[in-house]
Amino acid sequence: MANTPIGGIDYLLAAAQGTVNWLALARAASLGKSSSVLQIMTTALVLGSVAGVLSFFLMAEVYRRLARTLGGEATRAQVFHVLAYSGVPMVVSLGLWMLTASLVGEPAFLETPSPDLDRFVVLILGIQFAAHVGLVLWSALLQIMGLSEIEQISVPRALGLCVFGQLLVAFLAVLLALIIEGGQPA
């Protein structure tokens, strides 16, 4: 990756990936029970986009600092580029989410489809879910390969970098949630 500043396409890809993550979270939380497709999609486009860009800055810094311990020398912009462009398959998933939501409505955002759903709807949801998982795995593979290349480390080390970075951020998020929860009146 060229050592160029973070540009508009990088931000657009980060925002799109954040939107996809928000939609996946909406399904996991079964928001289709309490919100309309329009509400879910609007929230995903607004909050998911912002969360995507902010999370890219956070993950770029985490990966950059962790890679330093492995001998890596990539810049924050290079890591951001890898995160953005390795997620192109996830951006394709955004199109699938939108198509699925427009075809089936609120059931697209239910963790478990109700037993009385039409078989065609269940088939569409199954295909969309399988495609989403495949595209996310493809993005992860591209990210590992990209980090390996820019940091000049082996692919197994890049895999460890990704796993440890994700676990570190997840731990810090849980810790922050517990601190916030502890500060709330009972």
Summary of the structure (lengths in Angstrom):
residues: 186
radius of gyration: 18.1
end to end distance: 50.5
largest distance: 55.7
contacts: 575
relative contact order: 0.14
helix: 81%
strand: 0%
